[in-house]
Amino acid sequence: MALYVIGDLHLSFSTEKPMDIFGSRWDNYMVKIETEWKKVVKPEDTVVIAGDVSWAMTNEELKPDFDFIESLPGTKIILKGNHDYWWQTMTKLQAFVKENEYKTINFLHNNAYEVEDFIICGTRGWYNDDKATPIRGADSMKIVAREVERIKHSVACGKQLIEESGKQKEMLMFLHFPAIFKGYMCDEIIAEIYKAGIERCYYGHIHGNYEARDTINYADIDFKLISADYLLFKPELIEPKLQN
């Protein structure tokens, strides 16, 4: 059983939201997602989807996109992105999953998951600079403070899972917004990840900006971009760290 990650599927089976403004990589992207996903992910595997999952605004619009996700191999763990306007309370999201009999869809929000040798933690994240955020009317510092609390809670849940398992497992952090990218950094979120002892963090949100490659290492944390277009729509395998 393997663990994969991909962000920013931006599914739109029931809405008209073209993504080709971000470049030709997005041509026929939903076909690419299905093709590349099925090349690597097996039914027994798990895939973390790091936000911006669907352009849907309502449950009715969301259903075709979740039907598609459900049809793909593997268990899915979904966290919220800034364009996931369909996101509701966990109670309502779980009711939606139950009503539609989805068996492979889970949500990462104020919780954590144990997957093989990993503990999955995460939240949406945010920018800590009003000049950096593209969303008008948002109080960035208040939102960042709330996201930091969600990281704390997710990490606490993760530590509880480790304690219950009685085994040493690597804790991973998944965000939608980057905590660091091309000179920008969110000190508050980075500090919380560092305090948790997490060494690998995966994030999405960035499109069509391919100058920054591979992994940024800061504060002994590897930050890796996993937006779907950056990955050419192929979920990225997360390998266990080699033991010293």
N, C-alpha and C positions, 0 to 999 in steps of 0.2 A: 504494500500500500504506500502510495507516494503523496506528497503535498505539493500543490502548484498554486500560483498566484497570477492574477491579471486584473487590471483596472479599466474602468471607462469603456464598458461595452456600448453604452449609448444606444440601446435597442429602441427601435421605433416601428414595430410591426403595426401599430394602430394609429400612429401619428406621422406627420410629415415634418421631419427634422433632418435635413441633409447635413452630413458631416464633411463633405468634400471641400468646404471652405478651409479646412485644415490640411489640404493637400490630397494628391491622388492616391495615397495609401488607403484612403477611406472609400474608394470606389468599391461597390459591392461588398461592403465590410461585414454585413451580417452573414453572407455566404462564407466569407473568409473565417469568421469566428467559428462557425460550425465545422468547417473543414479542418482547420488547424487544431481545434479542441479535440476532435475525434482522432486525430493522428497520435496524440500523446496521452490523453486522460482515459483511464480504465474505470469501470464501474466501482471498483473498490478504492479509488483514489479520492482525495479531497481537494477542492479548488476554493481559495479565498478570492472573492470579487471585491476589489477595493474602491467601491463607490462609483457614482454616475452610471448606474446600471441601466436605467430606462428613462426615456423622455416622458413617460406617462404622467398624467396629472391626477387620475382617478383609478380606482380599482378596476373599473371596466376597461380602461385603456391599458392598465398594467397586465391584465390577464394574458393576452397573447405573448407578451414578452416573458412572463414567468412560465408560460406553457413551453416556450422555446428553451428556457434555462433548465426546466425540469426534464426535458427530452434529452439533454446532453448527459454524457456519462459522468459519474462521480457525485459525491456529496458537495454541496455548495454552502459557503459561509459568506454572507453578504454584509458589507458595512455601508454606511450612508455617504453619499457625495453631495456636493452643493447643488447638483441638478436633479436630485432624486426628490422631486416635489410630491411624489406619491407616498413618501415615508410617513408613517403614523406612529402611534404608541406601539410598544411591543405587544400589548394585549390585542390591539386591532390587527397588527401584522400577523401574529400567530393565528388569529381567527381566520384571516384571509387564506393563509396556508392550509389550515384545516378544512375550510369550506371547499377549497379546490383540490383537496387530496394530494397536495404536493408532498412527496416523501423525501426529497433530497435538498430542500431549501431551508437554511437557517440564517439567523441574523446575529451580527456581532455588535452589541450595544449594551454597555454597562455589564458585560459578562466576559467569559473566556471559554475556550474549547481546548480539549486535549486531543491531539492528532498524532498518533505514533510517538515519536521522540520529541514532539514539539508541544508547546503551549501557545495558543493563538490569542493574542490580545490586540485591541485596537479601538479606534474611534475616527471620526471624520477629520479632526484637526481644523486649523484655520490659519489665516495670516495675522500676524500681530502688528501690522502696519496699515493704517487706513489708506495710505497711498498705494499699497500693494494689492489690496482686495478689490476685485471687480464688482462687488455687490454694494450698491448704494444704500445708505441708510443703516448700515450695520455698524454696531459698536464693537470694533475688533477686539479690544482688550477684554470686554465682558465675555465675549464668545470664547476667546482663548482661555480665560480662566475656567469657564465651564468645561471646555474640552480637556483641560489639565485634570480636572476632577474626574472626568470619565476615564482618563488614562489610569489614574490612581485606582479607581474602582475595578477596572478591567484587570490591572496587575494584581490587585488583592485577590480577585477571583482566580487568577492564574496560579498564584502561590498556593491557594487552597487546593487546587487540583493536583499540584505537585505533591503537597503534603499527603493527600488522600491516596495517591498512586504509590508513594513510598519509593519513587525512582527519580533520578536526576533527569530533568528534561529542559531543553533550551526554550526560553521564552522569546517569542518573536513579536514585533510591533507592526501593525498594519494601519496606515493612514490613507485618507484620500488626498488631502493637501500636503505638499512637501513641507517638511520642517526645515529643510535647507536646500537651496537651489540657486546656482549662478550668483553668488554674493548675498542672497537673501537668507536669513535664518530666523526661526521663531525660538528665541532663547528659552522661553518658559516650557515649551513642549520638549525641546531637546534635553533640558535639565531633568525633566520628569522621567524621560526614557533612560537617561544616564543613571539616575538614582535607583531605578529598578534593576540595573545591571544587564539591560538588554543590549545586545551587540549587533543585531540586524533589524533594520526598519525598512519596510517597503511602502511606496507611495505612488499615486497616480496624478491625475489632474492636468499634467503638462502635455500639450499637443503641438505637433509641428515644429518643435524646438529641439532639434537633434544635434546641436553643437555639444551639449553636455552629455557625455557618454558614461556608461557603466556605473561604477559605484563611487559615491563621495564618502570618504571617511572623515568623521569629525567627532571629537570627544570619545574616541574608541568605539564609535558606532558606524556601521556600514549602512548608508542610506542608498537605496536602489530604486530607480524609476521603473515602473512596470505598467505604464499606460498601454492600452491595447495596440495603438498604432506604433508605439515605440518597439513593442515586442513582435510586430508584424502579425498580430492577432493570435499568437501561439502562447498559451499559458506557460509560465516559466516554472521549471522544476526547482524546488528548494531542497538542496542537499543537506543532510545532517553534517554538522561540523566535525572535522576529524579530531579525535581525541588525542591529546598530547601524551 
